[in-house]
Amino acid sequence: MNDQLFMGIDGGGTSLRIAITDGNTQVINSIKTSASNPNLLGHDHAQRHIRAAIDDCMRQAEVSPRAIQSAAIGIAGASAQHSRDWLIATVEPALPDSLLVAASDLEIALVGALAKRYGVLLLAGTGSAAFGISPAGRRMQIGGWGYLLGDPGSSYWIGMQVLKQMIDHHDSVGAGAETASNDALFDYVMQTLGIPQPRLIVDWLYRNQSPPATRIADIARTILNLAEDGNWRAINILQGAAIQLVRQTRLLIRRLDFPSAEIAFAGGLLEGDNLLSEDVARRLGLAERPVARHPPVIGAALLANMEWKRRSAASKESQECRAHRR
C-alpha cells in the first residue's frame, strides 16, 4: 500500500460518500451513508453525521487520522464559496493533522470526471448547473440556484413542464373534465402518479409528506422512457431541456474565455445514454457523451492529492530559496 493516503468526502443530494485512496488513486476503503446536506439536516446534525462517517471509514480501513496526508470535502448546499469555514470546522476534529481542502460538490465532480483541476462540468440531476475552472484558476458557475429559482433543464424542471402542460391541457380541453386527459403522455403520467384525473394533482403535490421537489423530479424518468418510445410531447420537453443546458454551458465557456475547455457530464440525466444526453452532446459539438474518469468522491480524494503536492512543492521551493539567500 502506498504510504501517502488521501481522503475524499462527497456529500451529494441523496447520500454521503467517503473514500480513502493511495497516491495512485487506488481505493483503500469507501463507504456510503445517508445524505449530509446542512440545509436539510441542520448544520450541527450534518457535522456530527459527517464526522461519524469519516471515523467509520478510517476504522474499517484500519487507518489512523495521522495517516491521511490531505482530505478534500465537497457538500451539496455548502459550497466553499460561502461555507469554507464550516467545511473546515466539520472535518478538522476528525483529521486534526491533515491538510484540509474545502471545495464544492461541483468542483470534486469536475476533478473526478476529468482527472485534472480545470475544464467545464455540466450537471443535470434533480437540479442543474454549469461549473468551470480555467487553466489560470478562474472559477465560475452558471445556474445551481435551486428548484425555487431556476435549475433549467433539470429533472425538476422537466417534471414541472409536464405538470404545467397537463393542467393547461386540462383547462383548455374542458375545465369540467373529471376523467383522463385524452393525451397519451398525460394519461401515462397520471397512471404513474396514481391519480385518476388531473384535478387530483393538487392533492398529490401539496398533501404528501415527502418533499415535492423530489417527487416532481421523478417524473423525468417517465418522460425519458416515453421519449424513447417516440412520444412527441416527451421529445419536445427533452429538446427544451437540452436547449437550456447547452445555453448554460456556452455562456459559462464564453464568460470564462475558455473555448478549448474539455466538457464533462454529471448528474442522473446526463450520466447514461438517453435522448437528452445524446441531444446535449450533439448540440455542444461533442462526438459522443463524455464519460467521467472517476466518481465525485474519488475526485475529492484526487483534489486532496493535487493540493497536497502543490503545497509540498511550494514549501520545498521556499526552503531552497531561503537556503540560496544564505
Disulfide bonds with the S-S distance in Angstrom:
none
